């Protein structure tokens, strides 16, 4: 059983993966980026912005170690 690239319309892809695999003129075929079969939403711009915002906070080791003790 091989994979035919011309029949990939059944594979759910997000906007980023669709643009990379099928070209800029194609549209996405999933409603939520986390439903993408290729990246699972990790490449979603909103998700990346949330991660960047969280990384800017300083690491609090004492709070982290207290959480681990629970």
PDB file of N, H, CA, C and O in Angstrom:
ATOM      1  N   UNK A   1       0.840  -1.185   0.000  1.00  0.00           N
ATOM      2  CA  UNK A   1       0.000   0.000   0.000  1.00  0.00           C
ATOM      3  C   UNK A   1       0.877   1.238   0.000  1.00  0.00           C
ATOM      4  O   UNK A   1       1.522   1.548   1.001  1.00  0.00           O
ATOM      5  N   UNK A   2       0.901   1.927  -1.093  1.00  0.00           N
ATOM      6  H   UNK A   2       0.377   1.674  -1.906  1.00  0.00           H
ATOM      7  CA  UNK A   2       1.682   3.142  -1.204  1.00  0.00           C
ATOM      8  C   UNK A   2       0.821   4.369  -1.020  1.00  0.00           C
ATOM      9  O   UNK A   2      -0.399   4.285  -0.875  1.00  0.00           O
ATOM     10  N   UNK A   3       1.469   5.487  -1.029  1.00  0.00           N
ATOM     11  H   UNK A   3       2.460   5.555  -1.146  1.00  0.00           H
ATOM     12  CA  UNK A   3       0.760   6.758  -0.881  1.00  0.00           C
ATOM     13  C   UNK A   3       0.853   7.517  -2.182  1.00  0.00           C
ATOM     14  O   UNK A   3       1.940   7.673  -2.738  1.00  0.00           O
ATOM     15  N   UNK A   4      -0.263   7.984  -2.665  1.00  0.00           N
ATOM     16  H   UNK A   4      -1.146   7.857  -2.213  1.00  0.00           H
ATOM     17  CA  UNK A   4      -0.315   8.760  -3.897  1.00  0.00           C
ATOM     18  C   UNK A   4      -0.519  10.223  -3.529  1.00  0.00           C
ATOM     19  O   UNK A   4      -1.552  10.577  -2.961  1.00  0.00           O
ATOM     20  N   UNK A   5       0.443  11.070  -3.843  1.00  0.00           N
ATOM     21  H   UNK A   5       1.282  10.782  -4.305  1.00  0.00           H
ATOM     22  CA  UNK A   5       0.372  12.487  -3.460  1.00  0.00           C
ATOM     23  C   UNK A   5      -0.805  13.199  -4.098  1.00  0.00           C
ATOM     24  O   UNK A   5      -1.262  14.219  -3.582  1.00  0.00           O
ATOM     25  N   UNK A   6      -1.299  12.685  -5.200  1.00  0.00           N
ATOM     26  H   UNK A   6      -0.928  11.857  -5.619  1.00  0.00           H
ATOM     27  CA  UNK A   6      -2.439  13.344  -5.847  1.00  0.00           C
ATOM     28  C   UNK A   6      -3.747  13.074  -5.126  1.00  0.00           C
ATOM     29  O   UNK A   6      -4.744  13.748  -5.386  1.00  0.00           O
ATOM     30  N   UNK A   7      -3.761  12.101  -4.226  1.00  0.00           N
ATOM     31  H   UNK A   7      -2.951  11.554  -4.015  1.00  0.00           H
ATOM     32  CA  UNK A   7      -4.993  11.784  -3.501  1.00  0.00           C
ATOM     33  C   UNK A   7      -4.932  12.239  -2.050  1.00  0.00           C
ATOM     34  O   UNK A   7      -5.607  11.666  -1.195  1.00  0.00           O
ATOM     35  N   UNK A   8      -4.130  13.267  -1.758  1.00  0.00           N
ATOM     36  H   UNK A   8      -3.581  13.732  -2.453  1.00  0.00           H
ATOM     37  CA  UNK A   8      -3.937  13.700  -0.370  1.00  0.00           C
ATOM     38  C   UNK A   8      -5.055  14.604   0.136  1.00  0.00           C
ATOM     39  O   UNK A   8      -4.935  15.166   1.224  1.00  0.00           O
ATOM     40  N   UNK A   9      -6.139  14.761  -0.623  1.00  0.00           N
ATOM     41  H   UNK A   9      -6.236  14.305  -1.507  1.00  0.00           H
ATOM     42  CA  UNK A   9      -7.223  15.632  -0.168  1.00  0.00           C
ATOM     43  C   UNK A   9      -7.964  15.046   1.023  1.00  0.00           C
ATOM     44  O   UNK A   9      -8.768  15.744   1.640  1.00  0.00           O
ATOM     45  N   UNK A  10      -7.722  13.807   1.359  1.00  0.00           N
ATOM     46  H   UNK A  10      -7.069  13.240   0.857  1.00  0.00           H
ATOM     47  CA  UNK A  10      -8.371  13.198   2.522  1.00  0.00           C
ATOM     48  C   UNK A  10      -7.563  13.381   3.798  1.00  0.00           C
ATOM     49  O   UNK A  10      -8.055  13.076   4.884  1.00  0.00           O
ATOM     50  N   UNK A  11      -6.354  13.866   3.692  1.00  0.00           N
ATOM     51  H   UNK A  11      -5.954  14.114   2.810  1.00  0.00           H
ATOM     52  CA  UNK A  11      -5.500  14.074   4.860  1.00  0.00           C
ATOM     53  C   UNK A  11      -5.799  15.451   5.434  1.00  0.00           C
ATOM     54  O   UNK A  11      -5.644  16.451   4.733  1.00  0.00           O
ATOM     55  N   UNK A  12      -6.225  15.528   6.699  1.00  0.00           N
ATOM     56  H   UNK A  12      -6.351  14.715   7.268  1.00  0.00           H
ATOM     57  CA  UNK A  12      -6.535  16.842   7.290  1.00  0.00           C
ATOM     58  C   UNK A  12      -5.267  17.637   7.583  1.00  0.00           C
ATOM     59  O   UNK A  12      -4.398  17.182   8.326  1.00  0.00           O
ATOM     60  N   UNK A  13      -5.169  18.819   6.999  1.00  0.00           N
ATOM     61  H   UNK A  13      -5.876  19.189   6.395  1.00  0.00           H
ATOM     62  CA  UNK A  13      -3.994  19.667   7.171  1.00  0.00           C
ATOM     63  C   UNK A  13      -4.407  21.074   7.579  1.00  0.00           C
ATOM     64  O   UNK A  13      -5.464  21.564   7.183  1.00  0.00           O
ATOM     65  N   UNK A  14      -3.554  21.720   8.381  1.00  0.00           N
ATOM     66  H   UNK A  14      -2.695  21.321   8.703  1.00  0.00           H
ATOM     67  CA  UNK A  14      -3.781  23.108   8.780  1.00  0.00           C
ATOM     68  C   UNK A  14      -3.309  24.051   7.672  1.00  0.00           C
ATOM     69  O   UNK A  14      -2.822  23.603   6.634  1.00  0.00           O
ATOM     70  N   UNK A  15      -3.453  25.334   7.897  1.00  0.00           N
ATOM     71  H   UNK A  15      -3.848  25.697   8.741  1.00  0.00           H
ATOM     72  CA  UNK A  15      -3.070  26.331   6.898  1.00  0.00           C
ATOM     73  C   UNK A  15      -1.582  26.271   6.565  1.00  0.00           C
ATOM     74  O   UNK A  15      -1.207  26.305   5.393  1.00  0.00           O
ATOM     75  N   UNK A  16      -0.737  26.181   7.582  1.00  0.00           N
ATOM     76  H   UNK A  16      -1.041  26.152   8.535  1.00  0.00           H
ATOM     77  CA  UNK A  16       0.713  26.176   7.362  1.00  0.00           C
ATOM     78  C   UNK A  16       1.137  24.941   6.571  1.00  0.00           C
ATOM     79  O   UNK A  16       1.876  25.054   5.593  1.00  0.00           O
ATOM     80  N   UNK A  17       0.677  23.778   6.984  1.00  0.00           N
ATOM     81  H   UNK A  17       0.077  23.686   7.779  1.00  0.00           H
ATOM     82  CA  UNK A  17       1.061  22.542   6.295  1.00  0.00           C
ATOM     83  C   UNK A  17       0.477  22.483   4.886  1.00  0.00           C
ATOM     84  O   UNK A  17       1.129  21.990   3.965  1.00  0.00           O
ATOM     85  N   UNK A  18      -0.738  22.979   4.714  1.00  0.00           N
ATOM     86  H   UNK A  18      -1.267  23.379   5.462  1.00  0.00           H
ATOM     87  CA  UNK A  18      -1.338  23.018   3.383  1.00  0.00           C
ATOM     88  C   UNK A  18      -0.518  23.897   2.460  1.00  0.00           C
ATOM     89  O   UNK A  18      -0.259  23.526   1.315  1.00  0.00           O
ATOM     90  N   UNK A  19      -0.108  25.059   2.948  1.00  0.00           N
ATOM     91  H   UNK A  19      -0.319  25.360   3.878  1.00  0.00           H
ATOM     92  CA  UNK A  19       0.692  25.977   2.133  1.00  0.00           C
ATOM     93  C   UNK A  19       2.032  25.345   1.756  1.00  0.00           C
ATOM     94  O   UNK A  19       2.499  25.510   0.629  1.00  0.00           O
ATOM     95  N   UNK A  20       2.653  24.623   2.690  1.00  0.00           N
ATOM     96  H   UNK A  20       2.274  24.488   3.606  1.00  0.00           H
ATOM     97  CA  UNK A  20       3.954  24.019   2.418  1.00  0.00           C
ATOM     98  C   UNK A  20       3.861  22.831   1.466  1.00  0.00           C
ATOM     99  O   UNK A  20       4.753  22.626   0.642  1.00  0.00           O
ATOM    100  N   UNK A  21       2.794  22.053   1.571  1.00  0.00           N
ATOM    101  H   UNK A  21       2.070  22.219   2.240  1.00  0.00           H
ATOM    102  CA  UNK A  21       2.684  20.843   0.761  1.00  0.00           C
ATOM    103  C   UNK A  21       1.948  21.031  -0.559  1.00  0.00           C
ATOM    104  O   UNK A  21       2.306  20.423  -1.567  1.00  0.00           O
ATOM    105  N   UNK A  22       0.931  21.864  -0.553  1.00  0.00           N
ATOM    106  H   UNK A  22       0.640  22.359   0.266  1.00  0.00           H
ATOM    107  CA  UNK A  22       0.082  21.987  -1.734  1.00  0.00           C
ATOM    108  C   UNK A  22       0.240  23.311  -2.464  1.00  0.00           C
ATOM    109  O   UNK A  22      -0.169  23.429  -3.619  1.00  0.00           O
ATOM    110  N   UNK A  23       0.822  24.300  -1.816  1.00  0.00           N
ATOM    111  H   UNK A  23       1.154  24.204  -0.878  1.00  0.00           H
ATOM    112  CA  UNK A  23       1.016  25.597  -2.454  1.00  0.00           C
ATOM    113  C   UNK A  23       0.139  26.673  -1.841  1.00  0.00           C
ATOM    114  O   UNK A  23      -0.824  26.366  -1.137  1.00  0.00           O
ATOM    115  N   UNK A  24       0.466  27.938  -2.103  1.00  0.00           N
ATOM    116  H   UNK A  24       1.249  28.188  -2.675  1.00  0.00           H
ATOM    117  CA  UNK A  24      -0.238  29.059  -1.469  1.00  0.00           C
ATOM    118  C   UNK A  24      -1.674  29.243  -1.947  1.00  0.00           C
ATOM    119  O   UNK A  24      -2.466  29.885  -1.258  1.00  0.00           O
ATOM    120  N   UNK A  25      -2.028  28.699  -3.102  1.00  0.00           N
ATOM    121  H   UNK A  25      -1.384  28.177  -3.661  1.00  0.00           H
ATOM    122  CA  UNK A  25      -3.379  28.906  -3.611  1.00  0.00           C
ATOM    123  C   UNK A  25      -4.400  27.942  -2.997  1.00  0.00           C
ATOM    124  O   UNK A  25      -5.605  28.151  -3.135  1.00  0.00           O
ATOM    125  N   UNK A  26      -3.932  26.901  -2.329  1.00  0.00           N
ATOM    126  H   UNK A  26      -2.953  26.732  -2.217  1.00  0.00           H
ATOM    127  CA  UNK A  26      -4.843  25.938  -1.706  1.00  0.00           C
ATOM    128  C   UNK A  26      -5.356  26.479  -0.377  1.00  0.00           C
ATOM    129  O   UNK A  26      -4.732  27.356   0.221  1.00  0.00           O
ATOM    130  N   UNK A  27      -6.488  25.960   0.084  1.00  0.00           N
ATOM    131  H   UNK A  27      -6.995  25.248  -0.402  1.00  0.00           H
ATOM    132  CA  UNK A  27      -7.048  26.375   1.366  1.00  0.00           C
ATOM    133  C   UNK A  27      -6.934  25.234   2.361  1.00  0.00           C
ATOM    134  O   UNK A  27      -6.806  24.071   1.979  1.00  0.00           O
ATOM    135  N   UNK A  28      -6.982  25.576   3.633  1.00  0.00           N
ATOM    136  H   UNK A  28      -7.086  26.521   3.943  1.00  0.00           H
ATOM    137  CA  UNK A  28      -6.888  24.555   4.672  1.00  0.00           C
ATOM    138  C   UNK A  28      -8.157  23.713   4.687  1.00  0.00           C
ATOM    139  O   UNK A  28      -9.200  24.138   4.192  1.00  0.00           O
ATOM    140  N   UNK A  29      -8.061  22.522   5.256  1.00  0.00           N
ATOM    141  H   UNK A  29      -7.213  22.176   5.659  1.00  0.00           H
ATOM    142  CA  UNK A  29      -9.233  21.668   5.325  1.00  0.00           C
ATOM    143  C   UNK A  29      -9.550  21.191   6.738  1.00  0.00           C
ATOM    144  O   UNK A  29     -10.266  20.204   6.907  1.00  0.00           O
ATOM    145  N   UNK A  30      -9.029  21.872   7.751  1.00  0.00           N
ATOM    146  H   UNK A  30      -8.447  22.673   7.614  1.00  0.00           H
ATOM    147  CA  UNK A  30      -9.404  21.591   9.138  1.00  0.00           C
ATOM    148  C   UNK A  30      -9.899  22.882   9.776  1.00  0.00           C
ATOM    149  O   UNK A  30      -9.460  23.973   9.412  1.00  0.00           O
ATOM    150  N   UNK A  31     -10.807  22.750  10.723  1.00  0.00           N
ATOM    151  H   UNK A  31     -11.163  21.864  11.019  1.00  0.00           H
ATOM    152  CA  UNK A  31     -11.341  23.935  11.402  1.00  0.00           C
ATOM    153  C   UNK A  31     -10.408  24.405  12.511  1.00  0.00           C
ATOM    154  O   UNK A  31     -10.263  25.608  12.729  1.00  0.00           O
ATOM    155  N   UNK A  32      -9.779  23.474  13.210  1.00  0.00           N
ATOM    156  H   UNK A  32      -9.897  22.497  13.033  1.00  0.00           H
ATOM    157  CA  UNK A  32      -8.862  23.796  14.302  1.00  0.00           C
ATOM    158  C   UNK A  32      -7.465  23.281  13.953  1.00  0.00           C
ATOM    159  O   UNK A  32      -7.334  22.160  13.460  1.00  0.00           O
ATOM    160  N   UNK A  33      -6.421  24.076  14.197  1.00  0.00           N
ATOM    161  H   UNK A  33      -6.528  24.986  14.598  1.00  0.00           H
ATOM    162  CA  UNK A  33      -5.060  23.662  13.837  1.00  0.00           C
ATOM    163  C   UNK A  33      -4.604  22.374  14.523  1.00  0.00           C
ATOM    164  O   UNK A  33      -3.797  21.636  13.957  1.00  0.00           O
ATOM    165  N   UNK A  34      -5.107  22.086  15.738  1.00  0.00           N
ATOM    166  H   UNK A  34      -5.762  22.686  16.197  1.00  0.00           H
ATOM    167  CA  UNK A  34      -4.662  20.883  16.429  1.00  0.00           C
ATOM    168  C   UNK A  34      -5.183  19.606  15.766  1.00  0.00           C
ATOM    169  O   UNK A  34      -4.769  18.507  16.136  1.00  0.00           O
ATOM    170  N   UNK A  35      -6.079  19.736  14.797  1.00  0.00           N
ATOM    171  H   UNK A  35      -6.416  20.629  14.497  1.00  0.00           H
ATOM    172  CA  UNK A  35      -6.574  18.577  14.053  1.00  0.00           C
ATOM    173  C   UNK A  35      -5.693  18.228  12.856  1.00  0.00           C
ATOM    174  O   UNK A  35      -5.990  17.283  12.126  1.00  0.00           O
ATOM    175  N   UNK A  36      -4.634  18.966  12.650  1.00  0.00           N
ATOM    176  H   UNK A  36      -4.392  19.735  13.243  1.00  0.00           H
ATOM    177  CA  UNK A  36      -3.732  18.712  11.527  1.00  0.00           C
ATOM    178  C   UNK A  36      -3.012  17.376  11.740  1.00  0.00           C
ATOM    179  O   UNK A  36      -2.458  17.122  12.809  1.00  0.00           O
ATOM    180  N   UNK A  37      -3.028  16.540  10.720  1.00  0.00           N
ATOM    181  H   UNK A  37      -3.478  16.746   9.852  1.00  0.00           H
ATOM    182  CA  UNK A  37      -2.404  15.221  10.814  1.00  0.00           C
ATOM    183  C   UNK A  37      -0.883  15.281  10.727  1.00  0.00           C
ATOM    184  O   UNK A  37      -0.207  14.299  11.036  1.00  0.00           O
ATOM    185  N   UNK A  38      -0.347  16.409  10.315  1.00  0.00           N
ATOM    186  H   UNK A  38      -0.897  17.206  10.064  1.00  0.00           H
ATOM    187  CA  UNK A  38       1.098  16.513  10.136  1.00  0.00           C
ATOM    188  C   UNK A  38       1.794  17.174  11.326  1.00  0.00           C
ATOM    189  O   UNK A  38       2.758  16.623  11.856  1.00  0.00           O
ATOM    190  N   UNK A  39       1.321  18.345  11.751  1.00  0.00           N
ATOM    191  H   UNK A  39       0.538  18.793  11.320  1.00  0.00           H
ATOM    192  CA  UNK A  39       2.018  19.083  12.818  1.00  0.00           C
ATOM    193  C   UNK A  39       1.253  19.108  14.140  1.00  0.00           C
ATOM    194  O   UNK A  39       1.796  19.556  15.150  1.00  0.00           O
ATOM    195  N   UNK A  40       0.013  18.638  14.156  1.00  0.00           N
ATOM    196  H   UNK A  40      -0.429  18.274  13.336  1.00  0.00           H
ATOM    197  CA  UNK A  40      -0.830  18.625  15.360  1.00  0.00           C
ATOM    198  C   UNK A  40      -0.999  20.011  15.968  1.00  0.00           C
ATOM    199  O   UNK A  40      -1.207  20.134  17.175  1.00  0.00           O
ATOM    200  N   UNK A  41      -0.914  21.047  15.155  1.00  0.00           N
ATOM    201  H   UNK A  41      -0.746  20.947  14.175  1.00  0.00           H
ATOM    202  CA  UNK A  41      -1.138  22.409  15.612  1.00  0.00           C
ATOM    203  C   UNK A  41       0.068  23.112  16.193  1.00  0.00           C
ATOM    204  O   UNK A  41      -0.037  24.265  16.611  1.00  0.00           O
ATOM    205  N   UNK A  42       1.207  22.454  16.230  1.00  0.00           N
ATOM    206  H   UNK A  42       1.293  21.517  15.890  1.00  0.00           H
ATOM    207  CA  UNK A  42       2.412  23.056  16.802  1.00  0.00           C
ATOM    208  C   UNK A  42       2.884  24.245  15.969  1.00  0.00           C
ATOM    209  O   UNK A  42       3.512  25.156  16.509  1.00  0.00           O
ATOM    210  N   UNK A  43       2.602  24.256  14.690  1.00  0.00           N
ATOM    211  H   UNK A  43       2.092  23.516  14.251  1.00  0.00           H
ATOM    212  CA  UNK A  43       3.036  25.344  13.812  1.00  0.00           C
ATOM    213  C   UNK A  43       2.032  26.484  13.739  1.00  0.00           C
ATOM    214  O   UNK A  43       2.254  27.459  13.021  1.00  0.00           O
ATOM    215  N   UNK A  44       0.935  26.376  14.469  1.00  0.00           N
ATOM    216  H   UNK A  44       0.754  25.584  15.053  1.00  0.00           H
ATOM    217  CA  UNK A  44      -0.093  27.414  14.458  1.00  0.00           C
ATOM    218  C   UNK A  44       0.461  28.705  15.054  1.00  0.00           C
ATOM    219  O   UNK A  44       1.101  28.683  16.106  1.00  0.00           O
ATOM    220  N   UNK A  45       0.216  29.819  14.389  1.00  0.00           N
ATOM    221  H   UNK A  45      -0.304  29.837  13.535  1.00  0.00           H
ATOM    222  CA  UNK A  45       0.767  31.108  14.814  1.00  0.00           C
ATOM    223  C   UNK A  45       0.278  31.512  16.208  1.00  0.00           C
ATOM    224  O   UNK A  45       1.061  32.037  16.999  1.00  0.00           O
ATOM    225  N   UNK A  46      -0.977  31.281  16.518  1.00  0.00           N
ATOM    226  H   UNK A  46      -1.614  30.854  15.875  1.00  0.00           H
ATOM    227  CA  UNK A  46      -1.506  31.623  17.846  1.00  0.00           C
ATOM    228  C   UNK A  46      -0.824  30.799  18.930  1.00  0.00           C
ATOM    229  O   UNK A  46      -0.487  31.327  19.989  1.00  0.00           O
ATOM    230  N   UNK A  47      -0.618  29.506  18.672  1.00  0.00           N
ATOM    231  H   UNK A  47      -0.892  29.078  17.811  1.00  0.00           H
ATOM    232  CA  UNK A  47       0.046  28.638  19.634  1.00  0.00           C
ATOM    233  C   UNK A  47       1.484  29.094  19.866  1.00  0.00           C
ATOM    234  O   UNK A  47       1.945  29.146  21.006  1.00  0.00           O
ATOM    235  N   UNK A  48       2.185  29.420  18.799  1.00  0.00           N
ATOM    236  H   UNK A  48       1.811  29.378  17.873  1.00  0.00           H
ATOM    237  CA  UNK A  48       3.570  29.886  18.906  1.00  0.00           C
ATOM    238  C   UNK A  48       3.635  31.177  19.712  1.00  0.00           C
ATOM    239  O   UNK A  48       4.532  31.343  20.538  1.00  0.00           O
ATOM    240  N   UNK A  49       2.697  32.092  19.483  1.00  0.00           N
ATOM    241  H   UNK A  49       1.968  31.958  18.812  1.00  0.00           H
ATOM    242  CA  UNK A  49       2.665  33.349  20.239  1.00  0.00           C
ATOM    243  C   UNK A  49       2.425  33.097  21.724  1.00  0.00           C
ATOM    244  O   UNK A  49       3.015  33.775  22.565  1.00  0.00           O
ATOM    245  N   UNK A  50       1.569  32.133  22.058  1.00  0.00           N
ATOM    246  H   UNK A  50       1.090  31.582  21.374  1.00  0.00           H
ATOM    247  CA  UNK A  50       1.321  31.793  23.462  1.00  0.00           C
ATOM    248  C   UNK A  50       2.571  31.222  24.115  1.00  0.00           C
ATOM    249  O   UNK A  50       2.885  31.561  25.256  1.00  0.00           O
ATOM    250  N   UNK A  51       3.281  30.366  23.407  1.00  0.00           N
ATOM    251  H   UNK A  51       3.026  30.091  22.480  1.00  0.00           H
ATOM    252  CA  UNK A  51       4.513  29.778  23.946  1.00  0.00           C
ATOM    253  C   UNK A  51       5.563  30.858  24.175  1.00  0.00           C
ATOM    254  O   UNK A  51       6.230  30.865  25.210  1.00  0.00           O
ATOM    255  N   UNK A  52       5.713  31.758  23.231  1.00  0.00           N
ATOM    256  H   UNK A  52       5.171  31.753  22.391  1.00  0.00           H
ATOM    257  CA  UNK A  52       6.680  32.853  23.369  1.00  0.00           C
ATOM    258  C   UNK A  52       6.333  33.722  24.571  1.00  0.00           C
ATOM    259  O   UNK A  52       7.225  34.137  25.311  1.00  0.00           O
ATOM    260  N   UNK A  53       5.054  34.001  24.772  1.00  0.00           N
ATOM    261  H   UNK A  53       4.330  33.663  24.171  1.00  0.00           H
ATOM    262  CA  UNK A  53       4.634  34.818  25.912  1.00  0.00           C
ATOM    263  C   UNK A  53       4.945  34.121  27.232  1.00  0.00           C
ATOM    264  O   UNK A  53       5.361  34.772  28.190  1.00  0.00           O
ATOM    265  N   UNK A  54       4.750  32.809  27.293  1.00  0.00           N
ATOM    266  H   UNK A  54       4.413  32.280  26.515  1.00  0.00           H
ATOM    267  CA  UNK A  54       5.029  32.066  28.524  1.00  0.00           C
ATOM    268  C   UNK A  54       6.525  31.962  28.798  1.00  0.00           C
ATOM    269  O   UNK A  54       6.938  31.977  29.957  1.00  0.00           O
ATOM    270  N   UNK A  55       7.327  31.859  27.774  1.00  0.00           N
ATOM    271  H   UNK A  55       6.991  31.846  26.832  1.00  0.00           H
ATOM    272  CA  UNK A  55       8.774  31.717  27.937  1.00  0.00           C
ATOM    273  C   UNK A  55       9.391  32.994  28.490  1.00  0.00           C
ATOM    274  O   UNK A  55      10.451  32.948  29.115  1.00  0.00           O
ATOM    275  N   UNK A  56       8.755  34.111  28.274  1.00  0.00           N
ATOM    276  H   UNK A  56       7.894  34.149  27.767  1.00  0.00           H
ATOM    277  CA  UNK A  56       9.287  35.390  28.752  1.00  0.00           C
ATOM    278  C   UNK A  56       9.243  35.509  30.274  1.00  0.00           C
ATOM    279  O   UNK A  56       9.978  36.311  30.849  1.00  0.00           O
ATOM    280  N   UNK A  57       8.392  34.722  30.934  1.00  0.00           N
ATOM    281  H   UNK A  57       7.794  34.070  30.467  1.00  0.00           H
ATOM    282  CA  UNK A  57       8.324  34.768  32.393  1.00  0.00           C
ATOM    283  C   UNK A  57       9.561  34.100  32.985  1.00  0.00           C
ATOM    284  O   UNK A  57      10.008  33.072  32.477  1.00  0.00           O
ATOM    285  N   UNK A  58      10.117  34.672  34.052  1.00  0.00           N
ATOM    286  H   UNK A  58       9.754  35.507  34.464  1.00  0.00           H
ATOM    287  CA  UNK A  58      11.299  34.060  34.665  1.00  0.00           C
ATOM    288  C   UNK A  58      10.944  32.733  35.337  1.00  0.00           C
ATOM    289  O   UNK A  58       9.821  32.542  35.803  1.00  0.00           O
ATOM    290  N   UNK A  59      11.901  31.835  35.378  1.00  0.00           N
ATOM    291  H   UNK A  59      12.814  31.991  34.999  1.00  0.00           H
ATOM    292  CA  UNK A  59      11.712  30.530  35.999  1.00  0.00           C
ATOM    293  C   UNK A  59      11.801  30.671  37.514  1.00  0.00           C
ATOM    294  O   UNK A  59      12.759  31.251  38.025  1.00  0.00           O
ATOM    295  N   UNK A  60      10.829  30.157  38.224  1.00  0.00           N
ATOM    296  H   UNK A  60      10.051  29.687  37.809  1.00  0.00           H
ATOM    297  CA  UNK A  60      10.790  30.211  39.677  1.00  0.00           C
ATOM    298  C   UNK A  60      11.037  28.803  40.206  1.00  0.00           C
ATOM    299  O   UNK A  60      10.117  27.988  40.264  1.00  0.00           O
ATOM    300  N   UNK A  61      12.287  28.516  40.594  1.00  0.00           N
ATOM    301  H   UNK A  61      13.035  29.178  40.546  1.00  0.00           H
ATOM    302  CA  UNK A  61      12.639  27.168  41.008  1.00  0.00           C
ATOM    303  C   UNK A  61      11.927  26.748  42.284  1.00  0.00           C
ATOM    304  O   UNK A  61      11.505  25.596  42.395  1.00  0.00           O
ATOM    305  N   UNK A  62      11.781  27.641  43.242  1.00  0.00           N
ATOM    306  H   UNK A  62      12.124  28.577  43.152  1.00  0.00           H
ATOM    307  CA  UNK A  62      11.134  27.251  44.500  1.00  0.00           C
ATOM    308  C   UNK A  62       9.673  26.874  44.270  1.00  0.00           C
ATOM    309  O   UNK A  62       9.188  25.903  44.851  1.00  0.00           O
ATOM    310  N   UNK A  63       8.977  27.618  43.443  1.00  0.00           N
ATOM    311  H   UNK A  63       9.371  28.407  42.970  1.00  0.00           H
ATOM    312  CA  UNK A  63       7.592  27.275  43.129  1.00  0.00           C
ATOM    313  C   UNK A  63       7.531  25.938  42.385  1.00  0.00           C
ATOM    314  O   UNK A  63       6.654  25.114  42.645  1.00  0.00           O
ATOM    315  N   UNK A  64       8.464  25.735  41.468  1.00  0.00           N
ATOM    316  H   UNK A  64       9.177  26.405  41.257  1.00  0.00           H
ATOM    317  CA  UNK A  64       8.508  24.491  40.708  1.00  0.00           C
ATOM    318  C   UNK A  64       8.749  23.296  41.622  1.00  0.00           C
ATOM    319  O   UNK A  64       8.070  22.277  41.496  1.00  0.00           O
ATOM    320  N   UNK A  65       9.697  23.407  42.533  1.00  0.00           N
ATOM    321  H   UNK A  65      10.248  24.235  42.635  1.00  0.00           H
ATOM    322  CA  UNK A  65      10.001  22.289  43.428  1.00  0.00           C
ATOM    323  C   UNK A  65       8.848  22.025  44.389  1.00  0.00           C
ATOM    324  O   UNK A  65       8.590  20.873  44.736  1.00  0.00           O
ATOM    325  N   UNK A  66       8.150  23.076  44.826  1.00  0.00           N
ATOM    326  H   UNK A  66       8.359  24.012  44.544  1.00  0.00           H
ATOM    327  CA  UNK A  66       6.981  22.875  45.684  1.00  0.00           C
ATOM    328  C   UNK A  66       5.866  22.154  44.933  1.00  0.00           C
ATOM    329  O   UNK A  66       5.174  21.316  45.512  1.00  0.00           O
ATOM    330  N   UNK A  67       5.688  22.464  43.671  1.00  0.00           N
ATOM    331  H   UNK A  67       6.250  23.145  43.202  1.00  0.00           H
ATOM    332  CA  UNK A  67       4.677  21.790  42.855  1.00  0.00           C
ATOM    333  C   UNK A  67       5.020  20.314  42.683  1.00  0.00           C
ATOM    334  O   UNK A  67       4.127  19.467  42.663  1.00  0.00           O
ATOM    335  N   UNK A  68       6.300  20.006  42.558  1.00  0.00           N
ATOM    336  H   UNK A  68       7.025  20.694  42.574  1.00  0.00           H
ATOM    337  CA  UNK A  68       6.706  18.609  42.408  1.00  0.00           C
ATOM    338  C   UNK A  68       6.453  17.806  43.679  1.00  0.00           C
ATOM    339  O   UNK A  68       6.190  16.606  43.613  1.00  0.00           O
ATOM    340  N   UNK A  69       6.531  18.457  44.825  1.00  0.00           N
ATOM    341  H   UNK A  69       6.745  19.432  44.879  1.00  0.00           H
ATOM    342  CA  UNK A  69       6.329  17.767  46.100  1.00  0.00           C
ATOM    343  C   UNK A  69       4.879  17.348  46.296  1.00  0.00           C
ATOM    344  O   UNK A  69       4.591  16.410  47.040  1.00  0.00           O
ATOM    345  N   UNK A  70       3.974  18.041  45.632  1.00  0.00           N
ATOM    346  H   UNK A  70       4.207  18.802  45.027  1.00  0.00           H
ATOM    347  CA  UNK A  70       2.560  17.686  45.756  1.00  0.00           C
ATOM    348  C   UNK A  70       2.345  16.399  45.053  1.00  0.00           C
ATOM    349  O   UNK A  70       1.223  15.893  45.020  1.00  0.00           O
TER     350      UNK A  70
END
